[in-house]
Amino acid sequence: MSVQDHVVLTVLFRPRAGAETELETALRELARASRQDAGCLTYELWRARDGSILLRERWASRDLLEQHQSQPFLTRFQEASEALLASPPELYEWEPLDLTKPNVEEE
């Protein structure tokens, strides 16, 4: 499987005031469980100075990501985290740029 088959997502979580620690704890639990799923290549958490948390995940294939997304522990996290967030999570899916090509037009 090539890197072109990988699925890379980032999700930005902005905690509600006073819920920073509880959100981080919930995300750490989610990360531990998610890293056990088949096809999980990367599952990282990053904290910004303002308390926001960025989740960066990379999956070996879309099928394996979809299997992960149907896990009961993910559904439980999504339901529990609603009360901890100041705004809905911002999810982005990324695709690699081919750096072997010198110009954007050639991609």
Backbone hydrogen bonds in HBPLUS format (Angstrom, degrees):
<---DONOR---> <-ACCEPTOR-->    atom                        ^
c    i                          cat <-CA-CA->   ^        H-A-AA   ^      H-
h    n   atom  resd res      DA  || num        DHA   H-A  angle D-A-AA Bond
n    s   type  num  typ     dist DA aas  dist angle  dist       angle   num
A0005-ASP N   A0002-SER O   2.92 MM   3  5.48 152.1  2.00 112.8 120.9     1
A0006-HIS N   A0003-VAL O   3.09 MM   3  5.17 146.0  2.21 100.7 110.7     2
A0007-VAL N   A0059-TRP O   2.93 MM  52  5.10 154.8  2.00 138.0 146.0     3
A0059-TRP N   A0007-VAL O   2.81 MM  52  5.10 158.7  1.86 146.4 153.8     4
A0094-TRP N   A0008-VAL O   2.82 MM  86  5.30 166.9  1.84 155.0 157.6     5
A0009-LEU N   A0057-GLU O   2.89 MM  48  5.32 163.1  1.91 152.7 158.4     6
A0057-GLU N   A0009-LEU O   2.91 MM  48  5.32 168.3  1.93 154.3 158.1     7
A0010-THR N   A0092-TYR O   2.91 MM  82  5.30 153.7  1.98 149.5 156.9     8
A0092-TYR N   A0010-THR O   2.83 MM  82  5.30 157.9  1.88 158.6 163.0     9
A0011-VAL N   A0055-LEU O   2.86 MM  44  5.06 148.8  1.95 141.6 150.2    10
A0055-LEU N   A0011-VAL O   2.84 MM  44  5.06 166.7  1.85 150.4 155.0    11
A0012-LEU N   A0090-GLU O   2.85 MM  78  5.01 156.4  1.90 136.2 142.6    12
A0090-GLU N   A0012-LEU O   3.04 MM  78  5.01 159.0  2.09 136.3 142.3    13
A0013-PHE N   A0053-ILE O   2.80 MM  40  5.15 171.5  1.81 158.7 161.5    14
A0053-ILE N   A0013-PHE O   2.88 MM  40  5.15 161.4  1.91 149.8 156.0    15
A0086-ALA N   A0014-ARG O   2.80 MM  72  5.74 169.2  1.81 154.3 158.1    16
A0016-ARG N   A0084-LEU O   2.72 MM  68  5.46 167.6  1.73 137.4 137.0    17
A0019-ALA N   A0016-ARG O   2.90 MM   3  5.36 161.6  1.93 141.6 142.9    18
A0023-LEU N   A0019-ALA O   2.90 MM   4  6.03 161.2  1.94 158.4 163.5    19
A0024-GLU N   A0020-GLU O   2.97 MM   4  6.17 164.4  2.00 149.7 154.3    20
A0025-THR N   A0021-THR O   2.94 MM   4  6.12 158.6  1.99 149.0 154.7    21
A0026-ALA N   A0022-GLU O   3.03 MM   4  6.24 161.1  2.07 145.8 150.7    22
A0027-LEU N   A0023-LEU O   2.87 MM   4  6.12 157.2  1.93 154.0 160.6    23
A0028-ARG N   A0024-GLU O   2.89 MM   4  6.09 152.1  1.97 148.0 155.6    24
A0029-GLU N   A0025-THR O   3.07 MM   4  6.35 157.6  2.12 149.1 154.5    25
A0030-LEU N   A0026-ALA O   2.97 MM   4  6.21 156.2  2.02 144.1 151.2    26
A0031-ALA N   A0027-LEU O   2.84 MM   4  6.04 156.6  1.89 147.8 153.9    27
A0032-ARG N   A0028-ARG O   2.99 MM   4  6.27 161.0  2.03 149.2 153.6    28
A0033-ALA N   A0029-GLU O   3.13 MM   4  6.38 163.7  2.16 151.1 154.8    29
A0034-SER N   A0030-LEU O   2.83 MM   4  5.95 163.6  1.86 153.3 158.8    30
A0035-ARG N   A0031-ALA O   2.95 MM   4  5.99 156.0  2.00 152.1 156.5    31
A0036-GLN N   A0033-ALA O   3.13 MM   3  5.54 151.5  2.21 107.6 116.2    32
A0037-ASP N   A0034-SER O   2.98 MM   3  5.35 155.2  2.04 111.7 119.4    33
A0040-CYS N   A0037-ASP O   3.23 MM   3  5.80 161.4  2.27 136.3 135.5    34
A0060-ALA N   A0039-GLY O   2.83 MM  21  4.86 151.4  1.91 136.4 146.0    35
A0041-LEU N   A0058-ARG O   2.83 MM  17  5.36 159.4  1.87 155.3 158.7    36
A0042-THR N   A0058-ARG O   3.21 MM  16  4.85 152.1  2.29 134.7 133.4    37
A0058-ARG N   A0042-THR O   2.88 MM  16  4.85 152.2  1.96 132.9 134.1    38
A0044-GLU N   A0056-ARG O   2.84 MM  12  5.19 169.0  1.85 154.1 156.6    39
A0056-ARG N   A0044-GLU O   2.91 MM  12  5.19 160.7  1.95 143.7 150.0    40
A0046-TRP N   A0054-LEU O   2.82 MM   8  5.00 147.3  1.93 144.6 154.3    41
A0054-LEU N   A0046-TRP O   2.70 MM   8  5.00 162.0  1.73 152.1 157.9    42
A0048-ALA N   A0052-SER O   2.85 MM   4  5.29 167.8  1.86 154.6 157.7    43
A0051-GLY N   A0048-ALA O   2.96 MM   3  5.36 163.7  1.99 116.8 120.5    44
A0065-LEU N   A0061-SER O   3.10 MM   4  6.37 151.0  2.18 143.9 152.3    45
A0066-GLU N   A0062-ARG O   2.87 MM   4  6.11 160.3  1.91 153.2 158.4    46
A0067-GLN N   A0063-ASP O   3.00 MM   4  6.32 147.7  2.11 142.9 151.7    47
A0068-HIS N   A0064-LEU O   3.05 MM   4  6.29 157.8  2.10 142.6 148.2    48
A0069-GLN N   A0065-LEU O   2.86 MM   4  6.18 155.6  1.92 152.3 159.5    49
A0070-SER N   A0067-GLN O   3.16 MM   3  5.36 149.5  2.26 102.5 111.6    50
A0071-GLN N   A0068-HIS O   2.99 MM   3  5.37 165.3  2.01 118.4 121.2    51
A0074-LEU N   A0071-GLN O   3.12 MM   3  5.49 134.9  2.33 107.2 118.5    52
A0075-THR N   A0071-GLN O   3.35 MM   4  6.77 158.9  2.40 151.4 156.7    53
A0076-ARG N   A0072-PRO O   2.95 MM   4  6.22 161.3  1.99 154.4 159.4    54
A0077-PHE N   A0073-PHE O   3.05 MM   4  6.19 155.1  2.12 136.7 143.3    55
A0078-GLN N   A0074-LEU O   2.93 MM   4  6.19 166.1  1.95 154.2 157.4    56
A0079-GLU N   A0075-THR O   3.04 MM   4  6.27 160.7  2.08 151.9 156.4    57
A0080-ALA N   A0076-ARG O   2.94 MM   4  6.08 166.6  1.96 153.3 157.2    58
A0081-SER N   A0077-PHE O   2.81 MM   4  5.82 154.2  1.88 157.2 163.5    59
A0084-LEU N   A0081-SER O   2.84 MM   3  5.02 146.1  1.96 108.2 119.5    60
A0101-LYS N   A0098-ASP O   3.44 MM   3  6.06 167.3  2.46 112.0 115.6    61
A0106-GLU N   A0103-ASN O   3.21 MM   3  5.64 152.5  2.29 108.4 115.8    62
A0107-GLU N   A0104-VAL O   3.13 MM   3  5.71 166.6  2.15 119.4 123.6    63
